[in-house]
Amino acid sequence: MARVIRVDLTDLRVSEEALPEDLRGLGGRALTSELIAREVPPACDPLGPRNKLVIAPGILSGTAAANSGRLSVGAKSPLTGGIKESNVGGNVSARLARLGVSALIVEGTAPVGAMHVLWVSRDGAELRPGEEYRGLGNYDVVERLRKASSGTLSCLSIGPAGEMFMSSASIAATSTNGYPSRHAGRGGMGAVMGAKGLKAIVFGDVQGATVALVDKDAFRNAAKIWSDLVDDHVITEALREFGTPNTAGAIDAVGAYPTRNFSSGKFEGVEKIYGQTVHDVIKERGGKISHAGCSGCIIRCSNEWVDERGDYVTSAFEYETIWANGANCGIDDLDALARIDRMLDDCGLDSMETGCAIAVAMEAGVREFGDASGAIELLEEVRNGTPLGRIIGNGTAMVGRAFGVRRVPVVKNQAMAGYDPRGILGQGVGYATSPMGADHTACFAPAQSVFGVSEYVDPLKPDGQVEYARALQVDAAMLDALGLCQFVAFPLADNRVEGMSAIADMVNAKLGTSLTSDDLAELGRNVLRTEIVFNRAAGLTQASNRLPEFFLTEKLPPHKVVFSIPEEELDAVLDFGPAKST
Amino acid sequence: MARVIRVDLTDLRVSEEALPEDLRGLGGRALTSELIAREVPPACDPLGPRNKLVIAPGILSGTAAANSGRLSVGAKSPLTGGIKESNVGGNVSARLARLGVSALIVEGTAPVGAMHVLWVSRDGAELRPGEEYRGLGNYDVVERLRKASSGTLSCLSIGPAGEMFMSSASIAATSTNGYPSRHAGRGGMGAVMGAKGLKAIVFGDVQGATVALVDKDAFRNAAKIWSDLVDDHVITEALREFGTPNTAGAIDAVGAYPTRNFSSGKFEGVEKIYGQTVHDVIKERGGKISHAGCSGCIIRCSNEWVDERGDYVTSAFEYETIWANGANCGIDDLDALARIDRMLDDCGLDSMETGCAIAVAMEAGVREFGDASGAIELLEEVRNGTPLGRIIGNGTAMVGRAFGVRRVPVVKNQAMAGYDPRGILGQGVGYATSPMGADHTACFAPAQSVFGVSEYVDPLKPDGQVEYARALQVDAAMLDALGLCQFVAFPLADNRVEGMSAIADMVNAKLGTSLTSDDLAELGRNVLRTEIVFNRAAGLTQASNRLPEFFLTEKLPPHKVVFSIPEEELDAVLDFGPAKST
């Protein structure tokens, strides 16, 4: 238990050690960020041997806790230059937890041109030559690894983008359906893995192994309360029926749906790409409108898109992907977007970063807004590593710099998600201040501003947004540490006391601790404290906690609003004071 | 006197004002950096309307002081993200001073697609439409402006690189020979000018006007001492005979001549491109081995390269350009390098940044080291604004990121000059700590480490390098404020007391002040203090005061040395404590 597997690609050494005593019980983002803070020199080259890729299942991953299947992948980011936790679903987190592995640390760099695959089993871990996988897309890699292994495949892999060290390169995780359609997308984690010369990590069969629980009965009771609470919520129901694409209609309705590179908050083609349409087309063609893409998921927001013949195209065809490559590029063709999603997954690219990069390229005139074939051509350029593809694949900020575009929607070099910060002010506060760079999962402001969860926060009124964005970030960090899906945040917000109590009970039953709800919140704050300290040492100051200028000066249609939160308020968002001594 | 011309491209407004009382007497880098610190929000978009381009002649510019013809061009840099003073010779600084202009401040941004030319005369300044110059190279712009004006042309202009907002874009200044061959090359000042929609600034005839002197006789006396001191020095004589290319032999001899993207300190082709060869070929073909490229220059280090038919190709064909595009790219063909220099000047590109960018592209395999035609092709790509050209034209760091290269010789994103920091440790300290990013003119360590000036500082011994690099940076900032050429630093180092006294006497005779040599050094320190404060607010911390990792781990042939100055020593280099109250 509490195995730490350490892999050094410089000398091809694999070793195991116990997790340091003071880190026992930690998991997910709390563990990746803490290990990075301890072991990675903040000023190091993100693509060099001193950076480390740290992979950790959440605290509750592998247990029966509903929606606990999230994995944290951390490193110093080649995109933001700061610490990164990129969170991914699929079947890896539970598998890793059941293998008894608390953390996998990948360090060093292989000699240029070398390529390896790491195989992790209950008995140990082993590096094997991976030259045969070089240049393959994630779909082909997974297919070959499936043949080379036994049982259900569970693996992480990178595509050509990661091999080319692109700053938008993702790490794919196998979904429960066996496809590499879940991605640790944000911050170029795939480039870090590529720079280490690691093409894939395969997690062997656990043969019925379970995560140890100190008090199984107490866990079962708490898990039941938790499961009921998550299950019985209006947003859970909506996600199950219409998936994340359902978000589009609501965000467009409030005028915060970024369209054509954040030049409008409403998209005239929204109904062609929103949840109802995605649902209807999939249903008509015989695809899956709902499935559990992550181990232990009871929400089942995921889907499988099929073509007109009913053949599988892509899965986890999500709101953010459809938005970034759709409305944000002026594209309203779901079949083209599904093909784009498949290409992104196969090449191993962050679908948001890349969609925003294409939109900025369209603003520069490289292609026209609305040109779906043009967007697909650009992705082919990325895959082929042409100069234009290198620009696109290195992210939105690089496209802006290359083509001299001023309207570039990034914070800390990372592209925003599908919520215009002028139309949902709390989201802007989150984008600006998250140690992750612009990130919607680190601070999901539509919850109370659009979706009607808990108390209403007016998305256009500055009052209270700072406190709101602070609370959201603390909760997000806590959930990322626990390995819980961010979609439990909706039922949790509506059942705060009961939900936090159930979570604390599960953690305590697993670990034999006596943590309170407050302790869990403090866990979230500590994650953020650790990340901010790292970022400061890496050279990211309050100057990086700002939105691009055009959000402050250019009025967003239809509400004609700008981002109006003063800088000094942004500076105070994550100023919690020192940690509680415990 | 002390005119400040303020030009706002947003509303096409030109106004004049007096220099604030407390800034009277300041000039050059002291004035550009102070005005930027006061007026430019440090976190602003360098290509946005809130950035300002500030142009100021040195304190002694326009007077009879030997080698006082240097101009400071400042802004927040789109390359480094920090404050920038880019220094340039030619005939502009003296002209501007004689027009009674202390500073020219360009702010705002023209509507996308608009292009203007600013005409400055004794009577006023005027913005005129500049559409007819769009897309032209600097040579054509200057030729057309010459026809549109009277008297000897004195102007600043940008080429296509500046119009495309490239981070390596320079601002060309007319040399005394009328060609746009002197460049404020570093830090993308041409992109800032391009983003403002300003193609050129023409400085009208001064018709015999002189700079006001409080005590003409005292000035004449001091200027004579100064002139004799500069004139009678062994390095002045060498520069006059062989120009800056003479540097190559000495730097190669000590094993610090960066070759093939900083992979060796010696270049097998050095004799084909060093000073003696440049001198011999020019002489044989009937070009100019020596001329005064800057107003008031008595050193005359500049040259004019001609082709085999004796036709002009380029001028100011300098060591750094020949090195960056030559040895650093494995190219030893002077005619190809002269053509490259002409292309760089015409397109308006920093020759060092671009040469280093090409070398990194060669390391990535985009072209082969040694392929002169390939380098020329890459410059054509830049000129044409192709995706590959956009990558190259945005500088060395962008090339490294685009192509996933780890060996990228930049600090604060700016490329190093022709002195490997491992082979001349003091130069490495300067590269790391200068607020300008890697910059040889901000801290020219070969002086005492290679050229035998003043006391010897062993280039390979860490001891004393920090103090040496500190003193050099203070002197460089002082000279940049005075408008003096950095090449006076050699005679000054060998005649410290007499030289500083002559400078102080000239300044006092001009301004009616009673400054001491110590006050002048404090002026230099104050410039650095101001710049560091700006950079911190812009988000540049000590984490940016580091060399790339490979200089710390990869041994440089032939001496097999790494850069060995500890980080805590780097952190102390520019820590002067608070300013002296005066």
Interface residues (C-beta under 8 A of the other chain):
Chain A: P42 A43 C44 D45 L47 G48 R50 P78 M164 F165 M166 S167 A191 G194 A195 T386 P387 L388 R390 I391 N394 M398 R401 A402 F403 G404 R406 R536 A537 A538 G539 L540 T541 Q542 A543 S544 R546 P548 E549
Chain B: P42 A43 C44 D45 L47 G48 R50 P78 M164 F165 M166 S167 A191 G194 A195 T386 P387 L388 R390 I391 N394 M398 R401 A402 F403 G404 R406 R536 A537 A538 G539 L540 T541 Q542 A543 S544 R546 P548 E549
